[in-house]
Every structure is written in C-alpha cells, then in structure tokens.
Amino acid sequence: MKISDWHDRFKLQSSWTRDLRNFIFGKVDARPGQSLLDVGVGTGALLDEYIGRGLQVTGLDLDLENCQFAHLHPSKPVIFNADAHHMPFKEHQFDLTVTHYVLLWVHDPAQVVSEMARVTKPGGYVIAFAEPDYLSRIDYPEVFQDIGKIQNRSLAFRGVDLSMGRKLGHIFRTIGLRDVRLGLLAGQWRYPEKDVFDHEWDIIAFDLGGMVPVDEILAMKDRALKSWLNGEATVFIPTFYAYGMV
Ligand SMILES: C[S@@+](CC[C@H](N)C(=O)[O-])C[C@H]1O[C@@H](n2cnc3c(N)ncnc32)[C@H](O)[C@@H]1O
C-alpha cells in the first residue's frame, strides 16, 4: 500500500476512537495552549484534531517516511524521527503525552510508557487512547473466523503483541502514574455497507497476502462479502484505553 493509503486507513481507524478521545480529553481537562507529544504519530492522522483543539503538537515516530508525511501537514508540526524507548527530550516537557495504536508494535511497552511519563510535566497526563487485544477477538461466522486467524498470524509475524490490550492496566499501574483509569472502547455498528467492506477488505487482503494463495483469498472475499451484506458478520476486537497523572 502507498503511504497515502495508510494515511486514509489511519484516518478511518482514528474516526472510530474520536468519541473516546473527546471523553478522555474532558477528564484530563485538556486546554488550548497546552503542549502535546504524540508518540508514534505515524502519518499524522490525528494532527487535525489535536491542532483543532488548540494544542501545541510535537510528533515522534521511528519511521522516517511516516515522519516526512506527517510533517507535510499545513501546520508544519515539529516531528522527531526517534525511538519511543529512548526519547530525545528532557524531563517534564509536555502537558500531555499520548499514543494511539502504537504500544502493540513496540518491543518493550512498559519502557515506552515510562519514557512518556518521564517527559511529561508533574500534574500532566500520559494517555494510551487505543490498544487492541487481538487474541480476544470475536469473528463470526466461520469465514470471518478463518480471516481473523490468518490476520492474527500475519500481525504476529510482523511483531505485534496480540494481547497488548489486556496488559495496558498493569503497565500504567506499575510505572508510578497516579489515579490510573482503564477502560474498553465500546463497539457500535451501522448496517453493513459495501463501501465499508471494500475499505476493510483492502487491509484484510494486505494481511492475508504472503500467508494464503491468491485464489484462496478471492474465494474468501466472495464468502465474506455475502455474509457481510446479509448482515450476518460480527467482527469485534476489544480495544483498551488507559490514562494516568504524572
Ligand atoms: C499503527 S501506526 C499508528 C500511527 C498513529 N498513532 C495513528 O493512530 O494514526 C503505529 C506507528 O508506531 C510507530 N512505531 C512503532 N514502533 C515505534 C518506536 N519504537 N518508536 C516510535 N514509533 C514507533 C510506527 O512507525 C507507526 O507509525
């Protein structure tokens, strides 16, 4: 996939968690003018939203191409190409240090959350907006179970911790953050439509590629689309959030 396709994907993914971010920003009393560090900023899918809130955004990502894409944002945000395990910042620099679908990809999430706490001001907040738990996924009916299993294998092969979500609370509670809150993003589904399926399928096909022969992928797509359009399909991946004060 091209980087602009990934950006569209990240935008869609971030729209599912927008209400949750509004809820958490309210809880931590985020105010215009505060500084925010987005750890694993990716292509910058959340920049519009953070900047729209009047926050002073800095981004950090390990992937140079993502950093360059995020830097194209009209606000020309400061983006650091660096590893979240060792951030190039002094202590207590940011009011809010946030991350979204990133801890599942890093090799030591507790170290990353500790780093997030280190660079956050006393009284400021560390927030993980969304960390999925793929091992607890619900996929129905059988064709989606088959797809889910292959997708999990593909993610694990690429280094994802499939049970990150369930570990989030322990990490936040044991690195010394105060008043830690932990929760789960609720699911809500519109009546299934073909364009949503097509969008989802692009990602599924990306994950299945290299794992399954092409004719099998196409046969699965046919079965999955029929099941989707008759309203039978249920796909749910429990996704956790956590926040705590420094
Ligand atoms: C699924 S993307 C999420 C991007 C963005 N947070 C969003 O929600 O659109 C995960 C991002 O984490 C970044 N990442 C993975 N490991 C990292 C690390 N050790 N340090 C910094 N960024 C990392 C990847 O390069 C990628 O951009």
The ligand as a Gaussian input file, in Angstrom:
#p B3LYP/6-31G(d) Opt

LIG

0 1
 C       -0.439000       1.689000      13.629000
 S        0.629000       3.063000      13.476000
 C       -0.302000       4.300000      14.368000
 C        0.002000       5.696000      13.921000
 C       -0.805000       6.805000      14.588000
 N       -0.621000       6.808000      16.024000
 C       -2.272000       6.693000      14.253000
 O       -3.053000       6.239000      15.102000
 O       -2.639000       7.007000      13.124000
 C        1.968000       2.689000      14.558000
 C        3.104000       3.697000      14.473000
 O        4.029000       3.439000      15.538000
 C        5.329000       3.671000      15.039000
 N        6.308000       2.998000      15.903000
 C        6.477000       1.649000      16.057000
 N        7.487000       1.409000      16.914000
 C        7.960000       2.604000      17.316000
 C        9.003000       3.022000      18.199000
 N        9.759000       2.128000      18.847000
 N        9.219000       4.335000      18.382000
 C        8.444000       5.264000      17.725000
 N        7.447000       4.927000      16.877000
 C        7.206000       3.627000      16.674000
 C        5.264000       3.139000      13.626000
 O        6.329000       3.633000      12.824000
 C        3.892000       3.618000      13.177000
 O        3.955000       4.887000      12.589000

